[in-house]
Amino acid sequence: MALNIKSLSRFHETHMTANAHICWFKYATNDTQAEVVTAAYFNNARESLRVGDIIEAIVDADGAPAFVRVRVTAVATGADVTTAVLA
């Protein structure tokens, strides 16, 4: 499936230094965890995401809902947005 950009919302931002901060996002979808953690899933949110940002997601909401937390690992122009599952 594809990212529903309207379901992705930033809810917190932490400033570590003047130029370094992390944002937290909430997301809910009917897509499975396997789909959500695939490279390129968050490409349409490229303008909102930075490396280190955290996305907390409810996945497979219409089936067997589960919670997953991922950290954004790459947001390079011309490449896929990638994430890593956090324990």
C-alpha positions as CSV (number, residue, x, y, z in Angstrom):
1,M,0.0,0.0,0.0
2,A,1.1,3.6,0.3
3,L,1.6,6.2,3.0
4,N,-1.5,8.2,3.9
5,I,0.2,11.5,4.6
6,K,-2.9,12.8,6.4
7,S,-2.5,10.1,9.0
8,L,1.1,11.2,9.9
9,S,1.2,13.9,12.5
10,R,4.0,15.5,14.4
11,F,3.3,15.7,18.1
12,H,6.6,16.6,19.8
13,E,9.9,18.1,19.1
14,T,13.0,18.0,21.3
15,H,15.9,20.5,20.8
16,M,19.2,19.1,21.8
17,T,21.3,22.0,20.5
18,A,20.6,25.1,18.4
19,N,20.9,23.0,15.2
20,A,20.0,19.5,16.4
21,H,16.5,18.3,17.2
22,I,14.3,15.2,17.0
23,C,10.7,15.1,16.1
24,W,8.1,12.5,17.1
25,F,5.3,11.5,14.8
26,K,2.1,9.4,15.2
27,Y,0.8,7.3,12.4
28,A,-2.1,4.9,11.9
29,T,-2.7,2.6,8.9
30,N,-4.3,-0.5,7.7
31,D,-1.0,-1.4,6.1
32,T,1.0,-4.2,7.7
33,Q,4.2,-3.7,9.7
34,A,6.2,-5.3,6.9
35,E,4.8,-2.7,4.4
36,V,5.4,0.3,6.8
37,V,9.1,-0.5,7.5
38,T,9.9,-1.1,3.8
39,A,12.3,1.4,2.3
40,A,10.4,4.1,0.3
41,Y,7.2,3.8,2.3
42,F,7.7,7.3,3.8
43,N,9.0,8.9,0.6
44,N,5.9,11.2,0.3
45,A,6.7,12.6,3.8
46,R,10.3,13.4,2.8
47,E,9.8,17.2,3.4
48,S,8.7,16.6,7.0
49,L,11.2,14.0,8.1
50,R,14.8,14.1,9.2
51,V,17.3,11.5,10.1
52,G,16.7,10.6,13.8
53,D,13.0,11.4,13.8
54,I,10.8,8.8,15.5
55,I,7.5,7.5,14.1
56,E,5.1,5.6,16.5
57,A,2.6,3.7,14.4
58,I,-0.5,1.5,14.8
59,V,-0.3,-0.9,11.8
60,D,-2.8,-3.3,10.4
61,A,-5.6,-1.4,12.2
62,D,-8.4,-3.3,10.4
63,G,-6.9,-6.7,11.0
64,A,-4.6,-7.6,13.9
65,P,-3.5,-4.2,15.1
66,A,0.0,-3.8,16.4
67,F,2.3,-1.0,17.6
68,V,5.7,-0.3,16.0
69,R,8.2,2.4,16.6
70,V,10.7,3.3,13.9
71,R,13.6,5.7,13.6
72,V,14.3,7.5,10.3
73,T,17.7,6.4,9.1
74,A,18.0,8.2,5.7
75,V,16.2,11.0,3.9
76,A,18.5,11.7,1.0
77,T,17.4,13.6,-2.1
78,G,16.9,11.2,-5.0
79,A,17.0,8.1,-2.7
80,D,14.4,6.3,-0.6
81,V,13.5,7.3,2.9
82,T,14.5,4.4,5.2
83,T,13.7,3.5,8.7
84,A,14.8,1.0,11.4
85,V,12.5,-0.7,13.9
86,L,13.3,0.2,17.5
87,A,13.0,-2.3,20.2
